[in-house]
Amino acid sequence: MDIRQVDLNLLPVLDTLLRHASVTQAAHELNMSQSAMSSALGRLRGLLGDELFVRSGRGLVATPRA
């Protein structure tokens, strides 16, 4: 992975998702729409080649890679 091609704006998205385990709550904290947060999560997943979060009940659980 070439670090120059990594969108550093995705780091707060990852951090907030790790803390809240909820796309909706993370989006609210970052003043983003839920669809924008889902899109950012999709970009993170593609960049890192991992799901990063899997649905568990009403929340998300981080994978070991996350």
PyMOL commands that set and color helices and strands:
alter all, ss='L'
color gray80, all
select helices_A, chain A and resi 3-5+10-20+23-29+34-48
alter helices_A, ss='H'
color red, helices_A
select strands_A, chain A and resi 53-56+59-62
alter strands_A, ss='S'
color yellow, strands_A
deselect
rebuild
show_as cartoon
